[in-house]
Amino acid sequence: MAFYITTAIAYVNGQPHLGHAYEFIATDVLARHMRQRGEDVFFLTGTDEHGEPIADTAKAEGIEPQELADRNAARFLALMPKLEVSNDFFIRTTDEQHELAVQQFLQKVYDNGYVYQDLYEGWYCPRCADFKVENEILEGNRCPIHEIPLTRESEENYFFKLSAFQEQLEQLFDGQSDFVMPARAFNEARAFIGEGLRDVSLSRGKLTWGVKVPWDPSHVFYVWFDALLNYYTALAYARPGEDLTDRYWPANFHVIGKDILKFHTIFWPAMLMAAGVEPPQHVFVHGFLLASDGRKMSKSLGNVLDPIEAIDQFGVEALRFYLMREVAFGADGGVGIDGLKARYETELANDYGNLASRVSAMINRYLGGKLAAGRGDPELRAEFDGLDDEVAWLMDRFELTTALELIWQRVRRLNRYVEEKAPWQLAKDPAAAGELEIVLRSLYEGLRIVTILLHPYLPTTTDKLLAAMAPGDASYALARWQDGAGVMEQITPLFPKP
Ligand code: MSP
């Protein structure tokens, strides 16, 4: 089945940071898991390049916005392989095909009668590129997100009739309780609709850095309308000569942070409805990464976990694992280099890395690297029965952290099994040869299963380990206990001391 998943597209007025990396990695974990299950996955990410913040930053640097966008988009693009992110396409909202498609789409919204002209006056945050409603503004007319002073702006504008979709949005939410996940985010969005929707400004007359409004080229579209459309426009040109829209739309998951909830769960489905296009199936809203002291990460406080430094020190797989393990996906949580180091040593190097080394060493030493067919130890086997289904069930709900915990319980179980059975003792007793074979075969099967299930989190390490095993395939169908013969080569440590 088609499975279309997207991240938010990052603003190019700054460099990539850990918050971006977190979202890319989490989305990648689910994309890889679905590929393992044989789904027809399309994974989109990219950059959001128009709007006032980018125009302002470029101006401050004395360069053209396009130059700034090119420079920073290249940084985001280069980050993807460093994070082992397996996106199928990288969209830039300055792509000509995207700009044309935005114009066509919004022209349709206009033709359908959902756009009108009016005077707009309000409190505007140049960093958000957004007008703020009175009840969210901080004391002293400051932005609730950036805490910077807002400016009072008024201009002749085109408006999108969001209010016309009040009922349809209520129906969407009330008919599908997992349209927005997790529940806390759903409730927040539903409450916003419940307060009564007001029309929103669709264009900017003062700005030139954006997609021109086709029926009035003296305006550009408000950057959010141009940006949200990336999820839809990319499918038409991601593969030259092929239009993937029918194959992948509606998207299965848009993955976003909680600060951009309103745009994705309210504006976006309404825009799609206004053009007669189906809304996405789910929007998943993750939390924010904070410093380990619970404060916001900031360069001036010196509490930033820099993704590139973390990768240089511990490797990208450790960073991926740590972020997915440390902070329950969907909630906020603190992270830092000390926590990463601790999990690297105790969990990756000891729990998993040592387990793999010991199992491979013992299979080679005692059995010459070969395992005969057999059913293994029924007690241990029972503890792995149904694990694949449980993990898949959790992944369907984007429970990346809970799924990882479930897998890790089995990693720990295998370590206890080694201690309980002490194969090195069995090896001393010729009468225990049969039992030794059963114990090692069971460890091999358990290790193979957890390795397949860990594949989305640790793609390179698990590939390396599976390459030393036969069958060494990471497909999900093999994440169940097998009875056939097996082979395991001697391996080098998966997570050496950094
Ligand atoms: N350009 C808009 C999104 C448009 S999508 C049609 C934007 N860009 S952003 O660069 O500011 O943020 C990109 C993503 O990173 C958002 O989902 C945002 O929530 C997420 N994060 C930014 N900082 C974060 C943390 N500290 N922690 C977790 N995620 C955070 O918004």
Residues whose N, C-alpha, C, O or C-beta is under 5 A from the ligand:
A	BS01	MSP	A8 I9 A10 Y11 G19 H20 Y22 E23 D48 A227 L228 I256 G257 K258 D259 I260 G287 F288 L289
